[in-house]
Amino acid sequence: MRRSSTFARQVLLVRVGRRDGAGVPGSDLVTPDHRWTDRQRRRYGRFDAEVEAVMPVSPALAPAAPVDEAPAMAIPLLPGERTAVRRAKFALVNACTLSSLMLGMLAIFLAMQGEVRSAAFCLIACVAFDGLDGALARKLGVASPFGAQMDSLADMCSFGLAAPVVVYASLAGSVPAAAAAVACALVAACAAIRLARFNVSPKDGRFFCGVPTTMAAAVLALTVAIGLPVSGLVMVGGVALLAFAMVSSFPYAKLARLLKLPPWLWLAPVVGALIDIRLTFALVVVGYLVSGPVLWLHQRRAA
């Protein structure tokens, strides 16, 4: 209390001195008169003429620790031994991924120019390169998190954007533009959700959770390429159904599991394709989409 009272008196003296014009040149403080100095020395035993600058300190905050300004280290894109041979293999795998991306861009450009069937064949080539880069990465031993992210981004561009654009161009004139736009926008949105969920979900070696984006894009591309003889409204409904199947929780068998089926099961679609490829393709697609709910019901009953 004494120090606070002393400080208040000093501030009062400073203000009085300024009013009287007794300020010290070049300073914001005023030196009090010697009579006041002697009086305060007698009363309090001590008087400091200079006022120290006080920096406010919050008692609730701890002093900040010094920030470590060490430069961040770059994470290698290819983990493991970085030899010239492994780098060449890594570059080959990523070249396949970028080829899928570039073919998706080409499909968009062709669809904008009205060459819908050529765009559909570009999408089919995208599907081939998408399967090739993963197989090469595992075969050559250069699988990496960077490659997985690259593959996911390329899939979004090729299958989540290029495929809906090609389908929209194929539906032009046969259905209302708003209906085609909504169905194709559903494909893009569901593809983004499907890819994001796949990246963060634990992997199952037997089944996909929902129809994979690659499979959905292949179905859409083949539908446009072979000219499936269905009405425009049926096509819009099928596109929307395929979009919702991508984000469903139904289990769908992977291709490696389908290849293990008995040979006679593969004989039926081959013979059917020789007779009527369009009808056979439609039946295969419907059968694959129905297999998800059937497997889901079977798993629930077994549990």
N, C-alpha and C positions, 0 to 999 in steps of 0.2 A: 504493500500500500504506500509506503514511504517513497519507493522509487517511482511509482506511477504518479504520485502527487508532485514529486520533483520534476518529472518530465512535463506534467501539465503546466507547472509554473514556468518552465523554460520556454514552452510553446507560447505562453502568454507574453513573456518578455520579448520573444522574437516578433510577435505581432505588434506589440507596443512600439518596439524599436523601428519597425518598418513604417508605422504611422508617423513617427517623429522624424523619419528620414535619416536614421543612424545606421543604415545597413552598411555592411562591409563590401567594398567593390569586388566583383568576381565571385561572390559567394551567395548562396541562398539563405545563409544563417546570419543572425545578428549577434554580435558579442554583447552580452549584458553589461550594464554599468557596474563598476567595481564596488559600489555601495551594496548593490544587491548580491554580489558575490560574497562579500564579507558577512552579510546577514545570513545567507544560507549556509556558509561554512560554520558559523557559530551555532545555527539551529540544528543542522543535520550532521555536522562534523566533516562533510565532504561534498564537493560540488564539481561536476565535470562540465566544463564550458563547451566542449565539442559534443555534438549529438551524433551518435553512431547510426549508420544506416542499418535498419532492421529488415531482414528478409522474412516474410511470413512463412512458417513451416506448419503444414497440417500434421497434427499428431496421429491422424488415422491412416496416413499413408507411409509405408516404409520407404526408405531411400531406394531410388531406382538403381538396379544393378547395371553395370556397364554392358552395352550391347556388343555381342561378338560379331565383328565385321569381317570374319573370315570368308573368303569367296566360296560360293556354292560349287560343289563338284558335279560335273556332268555325269549322268547315268549312262552307261554304255547301252546302245540299242541291241547289241548281240551279246548275251551273257556267255561266259565260258572263254575258252581259248580263242583268241582273235588272230588266226592265221589268214594268209591270203586265200587259201582254198575255202575256208569257212566263210570268209567275207564274200567270195564269189557265189557260193551257194545261197547265202543270205540275200544277196542282190537279185539272184534269179527268182527266188520265192516272192520277193516284193515286186519284182517286175510283173509277175503273173497277177498280183493283186492290183497293181496300177493298170494293167491291161484290161481287167474287168471294169475298172472305173472309167477308163477311156471309151470302152465299148458302150457303157451306159450313156455317156455323154453323146456318143455318135447316134445312139438309138433316139435320144431326145431330138437331135437336129434333124434326123430323117423323118421322125413323126411330125415335126413342125412343117416339113416340106411336103407332107402328104404321102410319103413312101412308108406306109404302115407295115407292110409285110417285111420289108428289108429291116425296119427297126425291130420287129419281133425276132428276126434271126440274129440280130446283134444281141438281144437279150438272152437268147439261147447260148450264144458264145460266152456271154458274161457268166452264165451258170457253169459252163465248162471250166472257165478259168478260175472261178471261185472254188470249185472242187479240186482243181489242180494245185493251187497254192497251198492248201492245207495238207494234201497228200505229200507234196514235195517237202514241206517243212518237217513233217514227221519222218519221212524217208531219209532226208539228208541230215537230220539232227540239228536243225537250226530254228526250231520253234522258240518263240520269245513272246513276252507280253507286248512288245512293240508290234510284232506281226499280227497278234490277235486284235489289237486296236485298229490297225490299218485295215484288216479284213472287215471289221465291223463297220468302219466308216465307208469303205467301198461298197459294202452291201446296202447301206442306207442310200447311197447315191444311185446305185444301179437298180436295186430291187425295190427300194422304198420311194424313189422319185421317178426314175426312168420308166419303170413298168407301168405306174398309173398314167403317165403322160402318153405312152403308147396306146394303152387301153382307151383313154379319153379320145385320142385321135381316131381310133377305130370305131368309136360309137358316134362320131360326129354325123349329124343328119338323121340318125335312126332313132334317137331318143331325145327328150328335152335336155338342153345343155346343163340345166341345174341338177337334174337327176344324175347325169354322168359325172359332174363335178363332185357331188357329194359322195358317190360311191368310190371314186378315185382318191378323194381326200381321206376317206376312211382307210384305204389301203396304205397311204403314206403314214397316217397317224398310228395305225396298228403295227406297221413295220418298225417304227421308231420304238414303240413300247416293247415289242417282241425282242428286238436286239438289245435294248437296255436291260430287260429282264434276263436274257440269256447271259449277258456279261457278268451279272452279279449273283446268279443262281448256281447252286452245285450241279455238276454235270452228271447225267445218267448215261451209262454206256449203251442202254437198250432202247430207250424211248426219248422223243422230244416232248416237251411240255408245250402243246400247241403246234400248229403247222409251221415249219421253219420258213423264213422269208425266201430262201432260195427255192424251195419247193413251190411256194405260192407264185413267185415270179415265173418259174418254168411253166406252171399251169396257164398263167395269163398269156405268156408269150406263145405257147403252142396253140392256145385257143385262137389267137389272132392269126398265127401263121397258117393253120390248116383251114381257117374260115369256118368255124363251127356253125352249122345252120340252125341258129336259135334266134328268137326275136330279140330286139334291143332291150325290152324290159326284163326278159329272162336273163339276159347277159348282165344287166345292172344288178339284179338280185343275186346272181351268182358271184359277182365281184364283191358285193357287200358281205355275203356269207363267208367268202374266203378270207376277207379282212378280219371278221370276228373270230374265225377259226384260228388265226395266228395268235390272238391274245387269250384264247381259251386255255383251260387247265386239262384238257383231254390229252391222254398219252398217244402219240403217234410213233410208229415203229421207224427206226432209222434205216437207211438204205442198206447198210451192212447186214442188218437183221433180215431185211426182205430178200436179199440175195441167197440166204440160207434156206429159203422155202423149197419144197419139193419141185423138181423140174417140171412135172406135169401141170403145176399151177401157172408156170410161165408159158406153157405151150398154148393155153387158151387165149391170152391176149395177143400172142404172135399170130395165131391163125385168124383171130378176129381182125387184126390190123390188115391182113391181106384181103379180107372180105370188105370191110368198111372201117377205115381208120378213124373216121370221125366218131362213129357210134362207139367203137371200142375205147377210144380215148375218153369219151364222156363217161362210160361205165367204170373205167379204171379210176377216174378222178372222184366220182361219186362214192365208189367203194372205199377209197382211201379216206375220204372225209368222214364216212360213216364208221370206219374202223376205230376212230378215236372215242366216240361215246360208247361203242360196244366194249372196248377194252376197259374203259372207266367203270362201267357197270359190273364187268367181270371182276375187277379188282375190289370193288366195294362189297360184292357178295362173298369173295374169298376172305376178306378181312372180317 
